[in-house]
Amino acid sequence: MVYFFIALLVILKVGLSYLIGLSGKKREIGFWASFLISLFFGFVLGLIVTFISKDLNQTRTIVRCDGCKKEINGEYIAIRPTGMNVKLDYCNETCRDTYHAGNMERLKSEG
């Protein structure tokens, strides 16, 4: 009778840890990390760590250089010309120096 309850508790613990692992599957932490944390350190800590982790379904904003039109990863130069409701993004100083004057002329002619 005692072994039955122990087996039931183990099955329940693994089952709940599995469910927490499934919720971590769509997050940065992943299935295995959230499963193992909840299995060895408890359900509450497993849930907290899983839900603190970033959601993978969040849309990532893609920033493109207004000069060379390449996708920018990391730091970039953002310029907001005075009196215009626009922001120009450049991947580096060389690209800014090469294309900024042409972009400003284009914006002034459009607006």
trRosetta pair geometry for C-beta under 8 A, 3 or more apart (Angstrom, degrees):
i j d omega theta_ij theta_ji phi_ij phi_ji
1 4 5.7 -48 -155 25 33 116
1 5 7.1 26 152 -12 62 102
2 5 6.0 -57 -156 37 36 107
2 6 6.4 34 149 -17 68 107
3 6 5.5 -53 -144 39 35 113
3 7 6.1 37 156 -19 68 106
4 7 5.9 -55 -147 38 27 110
4 8 6.2 30 152 -21 63 108
5 8 5.4 -51 -144 37 33 115
5 9 6.3 34 155 -19 65 103
6 9 5.8 -54 -148 36 30 110
6 10 6.4 30 153 -17 64 105
7 10 5.8 -54 -147 37 32 111
7 11 6.3 31 155 -17 65 107
8 11 5.8 -55 -146 38 29 110
8 12 6.2 30 154 -19 64 109
9 12 5.6 -54 -144 38 30 113
9 13 6.2 31 156 -20 65 106
10 13 5.8 -53 -144 36 30 110
10 14 6.3 24 158 -13 65 108
11 14 6.0 -57 -144 42 28 107
11 15 6.0 31 155 -22 64 112
12 15 5.6 -56 -143 38 27 113
12 16 6.3 22 160 -14 64 107
13 16 6.1 -56 -145 39 27 105
13 17 6.2 26 155 -17 62 110
13 39 6.9 96 151 -136 98 68
14 17 5.7 -57 -145 41 30 112
14 18 6.2 38 152 -27 64 104
14 39 6.9 31 -108 -118 57 110
15 18 5.5 -51 -150 30 30 115
15 19 6.7 30 152 -17 63 101
16 19 5.6 -49 -150 33 37 112
16 20 6.6 36 151 -16 65 102
16 38 7.2 -128 120 152 84 127
16 43 5.7 -33 139 -102 129 126
17 20 5.6 -52 -148 39 35 111
17 21 6.2 42 149 -23 65 104
17 35 5.4 84 155 -159 93 66
17 36 7.9 75 -179 -72 126 17
17 38 4.3 170 -126 101 80 107
17 39 4.1 55 -137 -71 159 80
17 43 7.3 -118 -78 -94 66 79
17 46 6.7 -117 -126 -132 75 173
18 21 5.4 -52 -149 35 32 117
18 22 6.6 37 151 -22 64 99
18 35 6.4 28 -101 -127 39 110
19 22 5.6 -47 -151 30 34 113
19 23 6.9 33 150 -16 62 100
20 23 5.7 -52 -154 35 37 110
20 24 6.6 34 148 -17 65 106
20 34 5.5 -141 138 151 88 104
20 35 6.6 152 85 -96 87 47
20 38 4.2 91 77 -39 154 168
20 43 6.6 -168 -52 -143 145 75
20 46 4.6 46 158 135 157 125
20 47 6.0 -101 -127 -74 118 68
20 50 6.0 -158 -179 -29 90 157
21 24 5.5 -59 -150 39 35 111
21 25 6.9 59 147 -45 63 89
21 31 4.6 54 173 -169 94 73
21 32 7.0 38 -145 -82 117 21
21 34 5.1 160 -109 89 49 93
21 35 3.0 20 -86 -70 127 96
21 38 7.1 -131 -47 35 75 127
22 25 5.4 -27 -158 -5 39 121
22 31 6.8 21 -86 -123 32 99
23 26 7.4 -63 -174 34 38 94
23 27 7.5 20 139 -5 64 120
23 34 6.9 -120 74 143 78 157
23 47 7.8 18 79 -123 148 71
23 50 5.6 72 102 156 105 144
23 51 7.7 -21 142 -67 126 81
24 27 5.2 -74 -152 46 52 112
24 29 4.9 -66 -161 86 112 109
24 30 6.0 16 140 94 102 22
24 31 5.6 148 87 -100 96 31
24 33 6.6 -138 161 71 148 82
24 34 2.8 170 -38 6 160 151
24 35 7.0 -134 44 -30 135 67
24 50 4.4 -98 -80 -132 97 109
24 53 6.8 55 -138 50 88 149
25 30 6.8 26 -117 -160 39 43
25 31 4.4 24 -86 -70 82 93
25 34 8.0 -103 -36 40 51 133
26 55 6.7 3 131 -152 92 76
26 56 5.5 -132 178 36 58 107
26 57 6.3 -1 176 -25 112 106
27 30 7.2 -116 80 -35 69 29
27 34 7.4 78 60 -46 122 140
27 50 6.3 131 46 -173 155 71
27 51 7.8 -125 -90 -101 161 29
27 53 4.2 95 156 105 126 116
27 54 6.5 151 -161 81 83 39
27 55 5.7 -56 -106 -104 78 43
27 56 6.1 -165 -113 -17 20 88
28 53 4.7 -147 53 180 89 104
28 54 4.7 47 -15 54 125 86
28 56 6.5 150 -60 -66 57 86
29 33 4.7 -124 172 82 88 128
29 34 5.2 91 117 -49 127 97
29 49 6.7 116 -112 141 159 91
29 50 5.9 -124 56 -119 150 56
29 53 3.9 -93 -24 -92 106 165
30 33 5.2 82 66 15 91 103
30 34 6.9 -176 85 -1 45 93
31 34 6.5 -79 -156 44 23 99
31 35 5.8 19 159 -20 67 117
32 35 5.6 -57 -140 39 29 113
32 36 6.0 21 165 -14 67 110
33 36 6.2 -59 -143 40 25 103
33 37 6.2 24 159 -18 63 110
33 49 7.9 -115 138 132 100 127
34 37 5.8 -53 -140 38 30 111
34 38 6.2 23 162 -12 64 110
34 46 5.9 98 -174 -170 71 90
34 49 6.7 -176 -113 96 77 101
34 50 4.2 62 -128 -91 128 109
34 53 7.6 -101 -71 9 114 147
35 38 6.3 -66 -150 42 23 103
35 39 6.1 21 155 -21 64 113
35 46 7.8 47 -114 -150 12 131
36 39 5.5 -54 -139 37 32 113
36 40 6.0 4 170 3 68 112
37 40 6.7 -70 -139 49 21 89
37 41 5.3 -35 -175 36 63 119
37 45 6.4 -120 159 118 101 97
37 46 4.7 151 103 -105 91 77
37 49 5.4 -60 137 59 162 151
37 50 7.7 -178 68 -48 132 87
38 41 7.1 -65 -101 59 17 77
38 42 6.9 -67 -151 103 51 26
38 43 5.4 43 -159 -111 101 46
38 45 7.2 178 -100 78 55 74
38 46 2.4 36 -80 -94 86 167
38 47 7.1 74 -100 -34 117 60
38 50 7.6 -5 -48 -32 117 124
39 46 7.6 87 -10 -81 45 143
41 45 4.7 -69 124 80 111 143
41 46 6.7 148 73 -52 92 81
42 45 4.9 80 70 18 94 103
42 46 6.6 -159 96 -9 46 92
43 46 5.5 -59 -146 39 30 115
43 47 6.2 29 158 -19 68 105
44 47 5.9 -54 -149 36 28 108
44 48 6.4 27 153 -18 63 107
45 48 5.6 -53 -144 37 33 112
45 49 6.2 28 159 -14 67 107
46 49 6.1 -57 -143 40 26 105
46 50 6.1 25 158 -19 63 112
47 50 5.7 -59 -143 39 28 111
47 51 6.1 10 166 -5 66 112
48 51 6.5 -68 -144 45 23 97
48 52 6.2 25 158 -23 63 110
49 52 5.8 -55 -143 33 28 112
49 53 6.7 39 154 -30 61 101
50 53 5.9 -53 -162 21 31 115
54 58 6.8 -77 176 18 97 134
55 58 5.0 106 82 -28 96 97
62 71 5.9 -53 -169 -134 103 108
63 71 7.2 106 75 -161 51 62
63 72 4.5 -49 98 54 100 111
63 76 6.2 -154 127 20 141 158
63 89 5.5 -103 -178 152 108 165
64 69 5.8 2 172 -158 117 49
64 70 6.9 172 -152 87 76 23
64 71 5.7 -49 -99 -97 73 49
64 72 6.6 165 -116 -5 18 89
64 89 7.2 115 80 79 40 123
65 68 5.0 15 94 49 136 78
65 69 6.1 -86 72 -35 82 12
65 70 5.2 18 20 50 119 71
65 71 7.9 -125 -4 -67 82 5
65 72 5.6 117 -52 -57 81 107
65 76 7.3 -148 -92 -143 80 130
65 89 6.2 -117 -117 111 40 84
65 90 5.6 53 -149 -140 92 39
65 91 4.2 -45 -86 -27 131 98
65 95 5.8 -35 -173 157 137 154
66 69 7.8 31 -137 -77 16 56
66 88 4.7 -86 35 -156 160 83
66 89 5.6 122 -14 54 98 59
66 90 6.3 -63 43 -73 86 67
66 99 6.8 179 109 121 76 135
66 103 5.7 58 141 -112 121 152
67 90 5.4 44 -8 -124 119 92
67 91 7.2 -112 48 16 111 88
67 95 4.0 163 70 174 152 96
67 96 6.7 -122 -42 -76 143 32
67 98 6.1 92 -161 77 135 98
67 99 3.2 171 -122 24 95 153
67 100 7.4 -38 -80 -48 112 58
67 103 7.4 -86 -83 -39 67 130
68 91 6.6 -47 39 15 116 128
68 95 5.4 -78 -13 -131 106 124
68 99 7.3 -143 -39 -35 58 148
70 91 6.2 0 69 -51 107 152
72 76 4.5 20 177 -71 151 138
72 89 6.6 -117 1 148 155 122
72 91 4.9 -159 -104 -101 103 87
76 89 5.3 33 136 -173 136 98
76 90 6.4 168 -177 78 94 40
76 91 5.7 -54 -122 -113 101 37
76 92 8.0 -81 -131 -55 64 42
77 89 7.1 146 79 -158 52 50
77 90 4.5 -20 64 62 106 95
77 91 7.7 -18 21 55 87 8
77 92 7.2 97 -5 -136 116 11
77 93 6.8 102 -40 -79 153 56
77 96 5.4 -35 81 -64 148 140
78 87 5.8 -10 -168 -176 101 110
78 88 7.3 149 -158 79 50 47
78 89 5.4 -17 -101 -101 72 75
79 87 7.1 150 75 -162 43 59
79 88 4.6 -19 62 63 97 99
79 89 7.8 -175 21 -76 71 30
79 90 7.2 27 -4 -2 109 108
79 96 7.3 122 -27 -141 133 118
79 100 7.0 36 37 -129 166 120
80 84 7.6 -166 179 76 64 85
80 86 7.3 166 -139 86 65 47
80 87 5.2 -30 -89 -105 83 76
80 88 7.7 176 -78 20 34 71
81 84 4.5 21 83 36 105 123
81 86 6.6 6 35 67 101 96
81 88 7.2 48 -24 -1 96 115
81 104 6.6 137 -91 -117 149 99
81 107 7.1 140 33 100 155 157
84 107 6.2 34 -145 158 156 133
84 111 6.8 106 -125 82 104 169
86 107 6.2 -141 52 -137 163 136
88 100 7.0 116 129 -123 154 82
88 103 5.8 109 -123 132 141 151
90 93 7.7 90 120 -91 130 21
90 95 4.8 175 -170 98 101 104
90 96 3.8 120 114 -73 172 85
90 99 7.1 170 -111 59 114 114
90 100 7.1 -43 -63 -68 144 97
91 95 5.1 51 49 27 85 157
92 95 5.2 96 54 11 71 102
92 96 7.1 -131 101 -5 38 92
93 96 5.4 -54 -146 37 35 114
93 97 6.1 33 157 -19 69 106
94 97 5.9 -55 -145 38 28 108
94 98 6.2 24 156 -18 64 111
95 98 5.8 -58 -144 39 29 110
95 99 6.0 -12 172 13 66 116
96 99 6.9 -79 -135 51 18 83
96 100 5.2 27 179 -44 64 119
97 100 6.7 -27 -106 13 16 113
99 102 5.6 -69 -162 47 55 110
99 103 5.7 52 148 -24 86 109
100 103 5.7 -60 -146 38 32 110
100 104 6.2 31 159 -20 68 106
101 104 5.8 -55 -149 35 30 111
101 105 6.6 31 154 -18 64 104
102 105 5.8 -52 -148 35 33 111
102 106 6.4 33 153 -19 65 107
103 106 5.6 -55 -148 37 33 113
103 107 6.3 33 154 -19 66 107
104 107 5.7 -53 -145 37 31 111
104 108 6.3 30 156 -19 65 106
105 108 5.9 -56 -146 37 30 109
105 109 6.4 25 156 -16 64 108
106 109 6.0 -58 -148 38 29 108
106 110 6.4 24 155 -17 64 110
107 110 5.8 -58 -145 38 31 109
107 111 5.9 -5 168 6 66 120
108 111 6.5 -75 -134 50 23 91
